[in-house]
Amino acid sequence: MPKAKITAVLWTGRALQNAVSIKKYLQDNFSNKEIENFYSLLSAFEMAASAFPELYPTSLVKRAIRKAVLSKELSVYYRINKSHIEVLAVLDNRCDIDKWI
């Protein structure tokens, strides 16, 4: 197995805005348990992606972007740069897709 290389994970403004929107959506429609699970999934993603940046598959449309499906409800889009991993967007699949476009 290849040796893990720790890489910094940086969040774009859009990704942070997505995360805040998802948290608000969860607060309005679900319990605190789902909010804790959301943060747990994001934390696990950061640890896995920082150690193994190529763990998740590339997008079929744009090869430089990778899609991490963290659960059936949550997906994260990111790209690998030379010095860091850049999280581009976080999508909650339970939300109305028209709100994200």
N, C-alpha and C positions, 0 to 999 in steps of 0.2 A: 504494500500500500504506500502511495506517495506520502512524503512528509508534509505535514500541514504548515502553511506559510500564513502568518497572521497579517492581514491587510486591513487598513482603516476603512470604516464604512461611513460615508458622508451622505446626508439627506438633502435633496434639493428643496427649494421652497414649496414647489408643487407637492412633493411627497409629504412634507410636514403638514401642509394644508389638507391633503387627503386624510392623513391620520387623525387630525383634529376633527374633521367632518365625520369620519367613521365613529370616533369616540362620542360625538354629540348624537349621532344616529343611534348608537347603542344605548346611551343614557335615556333617550326618548322612547325607545321601543323594547329594550331588554333590561335585564337585571345587572347588578354590579359583577356578577360571576362572568358574564360575557365580556365585560370591559377588562377584567383581570386576565381572561383567556386571550383577548386581543393583544394585550401587552406582552403576555408570555410568548405568544407566537412570533411577535416582532423581535423580541429578545433572542429567541432560539434561531430565528432567521439570521440576525446579525452575527451571532456566534458561528453558525455554520458557514455563512457566506464569507466571513472574514478569514476563516481557516481554509476553506475550499471554494474559492471564487467561481470555479467552473462546475460546481455541483449541480446547478439547475440548467435545464436545456435552453438553447437559444430560441428566439422567436422565429416563426416561419416567415414572417414578413420582413423584419429587420434583424439580420444576423448578429449585429453588435449588441442587441438587447436580449436579456435573459428574463424568463418568467418563472418565478418561484411560486408554486401553488402550495400555500401553507396549510390550508384546510379547504373544504368545499365552499366556504364562505369568503376566504381571503387569499388574494394574490398580490405579489410584489413584483414590480418591474425594475430591473437595474442593469447597469453596464459596468464592465471592468475597465478601469483606466490603469495606466502604468503604476501609479502610486496609491490608488485607493479604489474602492467600490462606490459607485454613485447610485443611490436609490432614486429612481425617477418618478415612480408613482406607486400608490397603494390602493387597491380596489377591493371593496366589500361587494361580493357578488350578490348579496341579498338586496342591495339598494337598486332603485330604478336606474337603469343604465342611462336614461336621458339626462339625469342630474349630473353625470360625469362628462357628458359631451359638450 
